[in-house]
Amino acid sequence: MKSKNIWKNALKLIPGGNGLLSKRPLRFLPSGWPTYFKDAKGININSLDNKNYKDFSIMGIGTAILGYSNSYVDKKVKKAISKGINTTLNCYEEYLLAKELLKHDRFAQQVKFAKGGGEAMAMAIRIARSSTKKYKVVFSGYHGWHDWYISANLSNIKNLNNHLLKNLKPLGIPKSLKNSTIPVDFNNEKKLIQIFKKNKDAGILVVEGARNQYLSSNFVKTINQLKRKKKIIVIVDEITSGWRETLGGVYKKAGLLPDIVIYGKALGNGYPISAVIGKKKFMEKGNKTFISSTAWTERVGFVAALATIDFMKKNKVFINIKKKGKFILNSWISLAKKNNLEITTNNFYSMPSFYFNYKNIDNEVLHTMFTKLMLEEKYLATNYMFISFAHSDERINKYLKSCDKVFLKISKFLKKKILKNSKTKRRLTY
Amino acid sequence: MKSKNIWKNALKLIPGGNGLLSKRPLRFLPSGWPTYFKDAKGININSLDNKNYKDFSIMGIGTAILGYSNSYVDKKVKKAISKGINTTLNCYEEYLLAKELLKHDRFAQQVKFAKGGGEAMAMAIRIARSSTKKYKVVFSGYHGWHDWYISANLSNIKNLNNHLLKNLKPLGIPKSLKNSTIPVDFNNEKKLIQIFKKNKDAGILVVEGARNQYLSSNFVKTINQLKRKKKIIVIVDEITSGWRETLGGVYKKAGLLPDIVIYGKALGNGYPISAVIGKKKFMEKGNKTFISSTAWTERVGFVAALATIDFMKKNKVFINIKKKGKFILNSWISLAKKNNLEITTNNFYSMPSFYFNYKNIDNEVLHTMFTKLMLEEKYLATNYMFISFAHSDERINKYLKSCDKVFLKISKFLKKKILKNSKTKRRLTY
């Protein structure tokens, strides 16, 4: 297998084999996941070994919200490329995109752009910290690789367990950053109140717009209160959740009142572009510190984002996606029941997930088995997925038939108790 | 003027008007610099106001090493776009680019990629700090906007004066990072020795491959000695200098022995791509900390870099550029002499610069005047420039004729003493 050998070589030259944990085969099926693509269109991926798969897994880790190689977006990008992408003068589209985004985030007056989500988050933290003397950051969820975030594990190696990875050593983070960042579980409003009561120097809160589950109304109410009473700066990370269930962030549907919102991933349908959107009083403070990068002013990202938003508006992509996600989630539940499988599910519909839920069995073996058997059906699939506009109803129904078949097989394995802790089990650790 | 009004509006929506300090009009000619481009090819830029300029200034802040809209690179990028850019599976080109880069940096065994230069530097610092207990960073030069770097100004607001900007307040940087970073002037080997003698917890050195001037042999000798004797980890920032005078970093020509090298800017001829290249023992350590980003695995940057390197190899771009830069630098000197102007120059030939050097005059007024008068000649020009492969000998000669004309005018102004501290003077501060 050509691509398998390439991956082995890549592991020698690139630590981990690539630049993104979520695209490593060990996350899905260590020895069988196809690894490299040759071309991709819609939800179809041809691997470097010339096998065709339908992607019912992470769709470019959520970037391909419209599907791969969307003609509408790509045409505009190619046209822009023909006219130049990175010159001594500025891109008009940087301004146009700022104007467009501010239509959807009415609380905000200003925007700054970056390429990646992690760097946009680091930018947001810098801006927030420029605006308050209470520099400690309370956070829930995953927010990238930068020092401010990983520093959470300096005081306790388990701090990021529920947010990023289990027992991650905070290697390379200056020890002086200890206690500068404090984790809180998603939707745990009691803990949130405690933390802010205890830490008088905590003035910044970072939460995700959704994290498998929607924001609970109590959590939202508590955050809005904290903001009003303690002048906490509220940053909402919509890098993963944004644009999937509304134009902009899902925070809007939850009634959360942010000061700064971050978008990334889906915003450019795969072309790197991220945005930090905030209230003028904070953004202008941030402008007094030095935040600047050549890569950020390159044109492709802006053009792709404008085209992607345009397409999303015209086609009401967020309604389409949510509906399909809800259907898939409910179908998993019925199919599991039909096949006597015990699963739990999460209800952020545009990114549905299920978990095998057995007590005396390593459920990761089951998840890996699901992937393996679905791969035989020509699907890239795991126990969670990002819904894209390119997932057709017809294809979803075919996929669910395969799920039914695979669930039945897993059910039989369980009955025969022939499950072992497979060596090829997926590893979600780092 | 259409673009002037757009810029005014952009300043309201985007702090500073754009994402990069170096592309702001106030850096050149606050009220007259054209601001936005419509299209660009070679060294030609058509502004949004439909005026044509030849770029003899920063060429997309050094990204457009082959010239704008290089057909060879753009064709390969467009082809890649047609086949998909960011899928659940990996890009083969990530591996190919790693392999290619390691041919040119023989000291190294591994590579990690990012999009921007600043984030690649932050990654390098994380990797280095993962590998040593002596976490303090001694640095010379400009290395981006991240906390590790800006923290230098926590102990003294002038620390970054010779490297980034004058008196930059370290807003938003945790105070606990005070003294974690120590500046040293470029080519000042005596100071370098002192710093490492005094700071036993300093184990990392960051220098630029070139900074207006080449690395001096004494500075290089000292660094190589420090590395040998004290096991200092040496990081060479080639984000700006790389690929201009050799394939890879100019550190090679100076005989510097790095542990980690960073490339960016020119590497993708304008498409965002950056690389951290290092010894396996450090890179693997860095892989035990969490460094990961979705944007980094997108395909366009890899494809663009492979094509750019290919073009540079085939056309010996680095020889071409250095020769032209040397010619322009020497021509500035002769033309200044001819017109009785006092200038000093810097000798990093691929990025030549000159400075008016008068004692009782604000030289910034003269630099601004140069830009203003050159703009009337249809050149984007300032007192420094990035040479590109697209600067033809014929056009360079025409440009130098305009320089001659403009130098004469400035000379006359100086004689008549009609210079004032113009209100429209350029501002290099933030």
Interface residues (C-beta under 8 A of the other chain):
Chain A: S3 I6 W7 N9 A10 K12 L13 I14 P15 G16 G17 N18 G19 L20 L21 S22 K23 P34 T35 Y36 F37 K38 D39 A40 K41 I45 S47 L48 D55 S57 I58 M59 G60 I61 G62 T63 A64 Y68 S69 D74 V77 K78 I81 S82 K83 G84 I85 N86 T87 T88 L89 N90 C91 Y92 E94 Y95 A98 K99 L102 Q109 Q110 V111 K112 F113 A114 K115 G116 G117 G118 E119 A122 I125 R126 I127 A128 R129 S130 S131 Y135 G144 W145 H146 D147 W148 I150 L164 L165 L168 K169 P170 L171 G172 I173 P174 K175 S176 L177 S180 G264 K265 G270 Y271 P272 S274 M283 E284 K285 G286 N287 K288 T289 F290 I291 S292 S293 T294 A295 W296 T297 E298 V300 L380 Y430
Chain B: S3 I6 W7 N9 A10 K12 L13 I14 P15 G16 G17 N18 G19 L20 L21 S22 K23 P34 T35 Y36 F37 K38 D39 A40 K41 I45 S47 L48 D55 S57 I58 M59 G60 I61 G62 T63 A64 Y68 S69 D74 V77 K78 I81 S82 K83 G84 I85 N86 T87 T88 L89 N90 C91 Y92 E94 Y95 A98 K99 L102 Q109 Q110 V111 K112 F113 A114 K115 G116 G117 G118 E119 A122 I125 R126 I127 A128 R129 S130 S131 Y135 G144 W145 H146 D147 W148 I150 L164 L165 L168 K169 P170 L171 G172 I173 P174 K175 S176 L177 S180 G264 K265 G270 Y271 P272 S274 M283 E284 K285 G286 N287 K288 T289 F290 I291 S292 S293 T294 A295 W296 T297 E298 V300 L380 Y430
